[in-house]
């Protein structure tokens, strides 16, 4: 493969950090939903 020009790699780095942030936020949201579902099911079973 050809080495990328410096401006391409710079823009990739600039785009990469928000993408990582968004994927991290998405993972937290999924975990939150799973915990919410687990808590609701658990409380229904106990009731």
URURRA-V265671 format. One line per field, one symbol per residue. phi: phi as a letter, one per 20 degrees, with the letter a starting at -180 (. if undefined). A space follows every 10 residues. Layout:
# URURRA-V265671
phi->???
This chain:
# URURRA-V265671
phi->.fffffffff ffffffffff ffffffffff ffffffffff fffffff
